[in-house]
Amino acid sequence: MTGVPGTTFNLAATRNVIHILQGEYDRVMDVLRPALEMDETQIVAELDRAARCVEQLLGKYDELKLRHFKPGILYLRARVSLAAGNNEAAYKTLCDALALSDEIGAHREVWEMWAALSKLEAQRGNPAAAIQSKERACNEVMLIAEHAGAPELREIFLSRPEVQTLIGV
């Protein structure tokens, strides 16, 4: 399957990137281990391919000077790292994504980044930082809800399971 000219994407890796983007980590394993036939080495190889796809996206966005999309792709990189069990790389990438988002005034996916960082801070044994990150995530959620426009859009957003989990509904 060919996407960007001159770039070949593996279908399974592409599906994994989509599942990771959607926060469906269990679905990643569904793609990676059809009928439980893939061994750990193959799973790692597929996650590596997904990571390479993300790096290709970052490279292409840099080449095209699409800086305003970079925080979202960095977030995707962090999610791939999380799926691969590389929490330290995910932590660093989330921090980079949030810093860039702040620098350029980007708000897309920021609430999700803060929520992911909160979980990592808790795992790292930093409860105060985890609480602070969760509060930032909740603030972003409420900002989105307040600016949703139509009441039904607000309700759709606030009814998302990951939003409800975050805000404690």
Secondary structure, DSSP 8 states (H G I E B T S, - for coil): -B-STT-B--HHHHHHHHHHHTT-HHHHHHHHSGGG---HHHHHHHHHHHHHHHHHHHHHHHHTT-GGGHHHHHHHHHHHHHHTT-HHHHHHHHHHHHHHHHHHT--TTHHHHHHHHHHHHHHTT-HHHHHHHHHHHHHHHHHHHHT-SSHHHHHHHHTSHHHHHHHT-
